[in-house]
Amino acid sequence: MSSSNEGATAGFLVWRLSMKWRVAVDRAVAPLGLTHAQYVVVASLHGMSRSGLRPSQRRLAEHTGLEPLYVSKLARALETAGLVARARDPDDPRAMQLSLTEQGHDVTRRAIKVVQGLLDQLLEPLGGQDDPRTRRFTRDLATLLDAPLDPHTENDEEQS
């Protein structure tokens, strides 16, 4: 660990790593006309569509961890750019279903390739994507993401 990170809390390190990743992805996908958040939307749509899904904006928000209002804003911008199509959900006229356009599929495939290269670089210090250390790290991250974390509940309990 570098001397600047000695004594740092896990929360601080998670924050720093997430910011390092966001900035790297922003820079890497900018030549494709995307931001990191837009990449998250199109890459998630790509993966979901490969599974036969055409998610609503709300379902995509749940999948990505982004706020529904933010996903709506991103989807409108991606629609304007010709990468995403938005259509009313036939089962729920209030909901919008999202899908990639042909141009969206092309840009997304190129962006995924670029981001996979970044992931290779990020995980190299752990031995690469297939190393047991990386698999343990990935499991640990998934465990943390699966753990409930509701600050409102904790604050309510403290006030009781």
Secondary structure, DSSP 8 states (H G I E B T S, - for coil): --GGGTT--HHHHHHHHHHHHHHHHHHHHGGGT--HHHHHHHHHHHHHHHTT---BHHHHHHHHT--HHHHHHHHHHHHHTTSEEEEEETTEEEEEEEEE-HHHHHHHHHHHHHHHHHHHHHHGGGT-TTSHHHHHHHHHHHHHHHS---HHHHHHHHH-
